[in-house]
């Protein structure tokens, strides 16, 4: 299947009040700071406006990890260039968890042209989004896979799973390996089944925050 030329594919989840992305982290609180009704008193022409207020941790929804997320001296979001996050040549790698299993090794990436690309790993795990099943027993990359991707010169690795590392263990070798080499990570992706097998460009651009290593992105693909 090929994507329709010029078609945008949204690869990010919707963030809403009360959404739990990562078990143990608080859900976002999304509300009015200034309601439309309250704003009416400021204008005499019938105008009204809403100003929203959002309280949330940075690891919410579909988000990008910068090196600062793992390393105190790594680049934070404000230090990333647009070229690192936008209009990247992309490749999707299909590793369905119900056929392949949860452990994703380097073998699925061998023989692929990966240099300078955004590698998006499609496992199908996003079907469990916003359910209890999503938070455990999820697909993940091995350290060997991360080393192979790093050594292949990739720019970014995305996955439609709960974590790119195995959360059943108290270590994070994939984050350590990729972020340690300025390879960006995007987790909690979705709709990767909508990507065709043709070439596409990928974008996952976060706000320019200083002192922050992770933040939600509107991730999307477009066929060239």
N, C-alpha and C positions, 0 to 999 in steps of 0.2 A: 504494500500500500504506500502511495506517495502522498505527501501533504499537498494541498492545493497551493500553487505558487502565490506568495504574498500573504498567505493566511497566518494570523497570529494564533498561537496555542498558549493559553494561560496555564502555567505549571505551578501555581501557588494556591494554597488554601485560603479561604475567607476567614478573617479574624473577627470574632464577635464577643460581646460581653459574656464572661463566664467560661470561655473556651479553655480547656486544659490541653496544652501541647506536650508538656514534659511532666511526668508524674512526680509530685513533690514540690513543683514550682507553682506559685499562685497564678490563677487565671486572671486575665485582664479585666479591669473595670472600665467600662466605656459609658459615659453619661454626658449630660449637658453641663458645661460650665456657665454658659449664658444661653438660656432658652429663647425660643422665638417669642413666646408670650412676654417674658421679662424685657426683651429688647424693644418692644413696641413703644415704651415710654420715652425712648431716646430720640424718636423720629416723629415728625409731624406730617409725613406723606404716606403713611400706611406701610412703610418698610418694616421688615422684621428679619432678624438673622439668628443663626445658631452658631455658637462656638463650642466645640466638643472638648471634653476632658478625658484623657486616657491615662490610666495607671497600670503599668505592666512591666514584667521583666523582659529583658532583651530577647530571650529565647522563647519567642512566641510565634506561632504560625509557621510558615515557610521562611527560614532565615539563613543568612549567610554568616559563616565563621571566618573572621580575619585572624592573622597570626597572634594578635594581642589576646584573643580568647584563651590561648594556651600558654603564651610566653609574655612575661612582663615587659620585655624589650622588643616585642614584635610590633608590626605595624597595626595601628588601630584603624577604625573605619575612615577617619579623616585623612589617613595617609595612603589609602588605596587610590590608584588612578582609575579613571573611567575606563581606560583600555583594559584593565584587569577584570572588569565586571560586565562590560557591555559589548554587544556585537561580536561575540566570540564564535569561532567556528565550532560547531557541536557535533557530537556523535552519541547515539543512544546504544546502550548495551543491554540486551534482554536477558535477564536472569530470573525467571519466574520462580518464586519461592516454593510454590506447590509442586514444581517439577524438579528444580535444582537443589532445593534445600535452603537452609539459612546461611550457611557459610560460603562466602564468595571469595575464591582464591584468584591468584594471578592468571590461571589458565584461561579464564573467560576474556581476558584482555590481550593475550598473546596473539600476534599476527595482525593486530589492528593498527592503523595509522593514527597515532595518538598525539604526536608532538604539537604543542601550542593549542590544543583543543580543550573544550569543556566536555568532560565525559559524564554523561547522565546514565545512572544505573537504574534500570526499570525492573523492579522486583514484583510489583503488584500489591505490595503491603499497604499502600495508601487506601485500599478498599476497607481497611479496618479503622480508618481515621475517626476520631471522636468516639471510640468505643474502648472498653476495657481490654479487648484483645490487642489493641495497637501497642500497648506499653511494655509487653514482654514477649520473649520468644521471637524476636524480629530478625530479618536479614541484616547482615553486616559484612564488611570487608575484613580480610585478614591483614596482618602486618606485611606479609609477603606481597599481597596485592597492592598495598599502599606504596611499598618500596618500588615495585615495578612501575606503577603509575608515575611516581616521582621521577624515576630514572628515565622514563619515556618522554619527559618534558611536558606533561600536561599542565594546563593553567588553572583548572578548576575541576572538582569532582562533586557531582550531585547525586542524591539518592532519594527514593520515595519511601524511606523507612524511618523508624523512630530514632535511630542513631547510626552513623556510619561505622561506629565501633560496637563491639559486643558488650552490652551493658550488664551481662551476667558476671563479668569479671571486673575487678577493681584496677583496671589499667585502660589506657586509651592510646594504643600504639598507632592507630590510623591518624587520629588528630595530631599526635606528636610528629609523625613522619611528614604528613602533608603540610601542615601549618609551619613546621620548622623549615620548610623550603619555599615558603610563600605561595603554596598551592592552596587556593581558596576552597571552602567546603560549603555546599548548600544541602540542608537536611529538610525532611518533611515535605518533599515535593509531591506533586500529583499530576494526573492527566498525561503521564508519559506514554500511555497507550495511544494517545492522539498524534504522536510523532510518527511520521512516515520513515521510510528507509533512505530517503534522499538527503541531500545536504541541507543544513539549516544553520541559522545564527541564533545564539543564546545570550540572553541578558538577565542579570540578577543584580540590580543596582541598589545599594543601601543608602540611607542618609549619611551626610558627612559629619558624624559625631566624633568629638575628641574624647579619648579615654574610654571608648566602648569597643568591644571586640566582636559583638554579635548583634544582629538586628534583622527584623523582618524585611523581606524583599518582595517585589512583584516580579516573579520569575516568569519569563516567557520565551518562546521560540518563534522564529519566522523562517520560512523556506526562502532560500536565495533564488 
